[in-house]
Amino acid sequence: MEPVTVWWGEPGWAGAEHVALLDPVERGRRDRFLRDADRNRFTLGVAVTRLAVGALRGLPPERVPISRACADCGKPHGRPVVEGGPHVSVSHSGDRVAVALSPHGPVGVDVEAADRELGAGIVRHVLGASEIEASAGGPDMGRDELLTYWTRKEAVVKATGDGLRVPLTDVTVSPAAEAPRLLAWGRRPDMPGRIVMRTLDPGEGYAAAIALLDHPPGVAVVERSAADLLRPAPRP
């Protein structure tokens, strides 16, 4: 059985040869970022997606058919969808960029830097009452525990395609000290039986998780460095 692959990269790896892989829509979106770091994160996510999918399908990376049409308005700012597969999910935070590819079904990946700024009262915007009660720290839980919950929930709503349309408090996951599981989703009672979750290893100072929707039992998740993809990046 083919595995699900998570490619890890760093924004500083993005070079001019990778910018050249972006299509006009992607370049327009890249140019709207004000900070170099944000442009590099976006560029790397696109380049890794195109290179990884191109390698799987025997296509030049610039010819990989990626749509970013928003499910709500149709404008090209939605999540990437590759016509003909595989399923793709992209996340980036700080010095980490993650691109997950699955040949089996929808996938959601999320990574968060431990040093990101968190607003006051953020715990109650992310966790439901039962999760706060199950936490060792309650509403005053530590940053690492909060980010573990957060990445698990973000991975779930990205896998289903709901994204920010769903309050994270509606999604209940296992306590941070336990293996990741979707325990309940009030509006989607079928989801706990359809989603498998795994904890990822983004390195020290980060939390990350992946959610797999309607995947075969026992499917493996393999984490790889994107450096092998990026070094030989061809020019279009």
N, C-alpha and C positions, 0 to 999 in steps of 0.2 A: 504494500500500500504506500502510495506517495505521501511524504510528510507535508505538513504545513511548515513553511519557512519564514523566519523572521530575520531580516537583514538589518544590521546595526551600522550606523555611520555617524560621523561628526560633521557639523556645518563647515568647519574649516577645510574639509576635503573637497568642497565644491570649487571647481575651476572654470575657466572660460569654455573649455571643451564640453563641460556639462551644461552650461547655460545654452550652448549651441544645440542641445538636444530638445529644448523646450519648443513647443509649437507656438503660434502667434497668441493664442488665448492664454497660455501659460506664461508667456513673456509679459503680456499685459498685466496679469495678476502679480507677477514678480515685481514689476516696476512700481506697483502701487505701495509696496512696503517701504517704510521710511528709513528703517535701520538695516545696515549691512547684515547683521546677524539674522534678521528675519528673512531677508532675501536669500541668504545662504541656506537656511533651513528648508525653505520652500524649494530651492533649486535642487538640493540634494535629494529631497523626497521624490521629486519628479524624475530626476536622473536615475536613481536606484530603481524606481518602479519601471521605467522604460527599459533599462538594461536587463533587469531580472526577467521581466516578461518576455522581452525580445529573445533572450537566451533560451527560454522554455519553448517558445513558439517558432524559433528560427526566423525571426524578423529583425531588420535593422531597428534600433531603438526609436528612431524618429518616426517610424511607421507603425508603432504600437497604437492601436485604436483606443484612446482614452477619452471618455466623456465625463464632464464635470457638471452636467445639467442638474440644477437644484430640483428636488422632487416637488417643491412647493411653487416656485416661480419660473423654473426653466432656465434661469440665468446660469452662466458657467462658474458658479462658486460652490458647487456641491462636492460631495466626496467622489474620489476617482472610481470610475467603473470601466473595466476593460471589456470591450465587446468580444464575446467568445471565450472569456475567462483568461486567467484565473481570477478568483475573487481577491480584492485588494483592500488593505486598510493602512493608513499612514498616520503617524503621530510624531511630534517633536517637542522637546522641552530642553532648555539649556543647551548643553553640548551633546545631546542625543537625538538622533533621528531613527525612527523605526519604520520599516516597511514590511508588512505581513502579506504573504501570498498563500492562498489555499486553492487546490484544484477540486475540493470537495463541497464547499458551500460558503455562505457568508462568514466573514471574520471581522473582528474588531480588536484593535491594539491600542493601548494607551500607555504613555510614559510621562512621568512628572518629576521635575527636579526638586530635591528636598529643600533647596534654598529659595524656591519661588515665594513671592509675597502672597500672603493669605489675609483676606479681610476679616474684620471683626465679625463674630457670629457665624463664620463659615461652616462650622460643624453642623449647625441646624439646617443649613442649606443643602448639605450633602447627605447626611444620615437621618434616617427615621428614628422615632422614639425607641423602638425595640432594639435598634442597633446601638444607640447611645447607652441604653441600659446594659447591653451585653459587653460594652467596652470597659476595659480595666480603668480607664481614665474618665469615663463618662463624658460630659460636654467639655471637659478640660483635657481631653486626650492629647497625646503628643503628636507632633507633626508627622512622624513616620507612620504611625498607626492611621492617622487621617488619610494620608496619601495612598496607603494600601487600599483602604475602602474606596477612595476616589477612583483610582485606576481600574479597579475591578468593575465599578459601576459604569465608568466611561466606556470600557471595553464592551460591556453588554449592550449599551444603547447604540454604539457604533456598529456592532454586528447585526443588530436588527434594523438599522437604518433610521431609527427614531431620533438619535442625536439629541440636540438641545430642545427638541419639542417635548421631551419627557422630563419632568422634575426628577432629579436623582433620588429624592426622598421616596419616590414611588417604588424604587427598585431596592430590594432587600438582599444583601449578600452575607456570606459567612463572616464571623469575626476575624479581624486581621491576624490573630494568632493561629488560625486554622487554615487548612487548604481552601483555595478559592472555590466557592459554589454560589450559584444563584439560588436563593432560598424561596423568594416570592416576588411576584409582580402583580399588584392588585388588578390592573387592567388587562394583563396578559397571563392568565393562570396556566397556560400551556407552556410558557417559556422555561420554567425550571427543568422540565423534562427534555427540553430540546437543546439546551446550552451547556457546553462543557467549558470550564475555565482552567487556565494554567497561570502560575506565577512565572515571570520572565526575569532574566538576569542582565539588567542594563549597566551594572557596575555600581560602585559605591557612590552614594549621594543621590540615587534615583530609585523610584519605584515604578514597576511596570507589570501589566497583565495582558492576557489575550483571552478572548471569548470566541468560541467556535459554535456556530449555529447549524444544527442538522448535519453533523459530521458522523462518519462511521465510528463505531466504538473502537477505542484503543489507538486512534490516529496519533502519530508522533508529531511533536513540535520541535523543529531544529532551529537553533539560533546561529547565525553566521555573520562574519564581518563583511561589510559592503566594500572594503578596500579591494578585494579581488575583482569585483565588478567594475569599480571606478578607474582603476589604473589603466586598463586598455581601452577606455571609452573612445569609440570611433567618432570621427567628425562626420556629419551628414553630407 
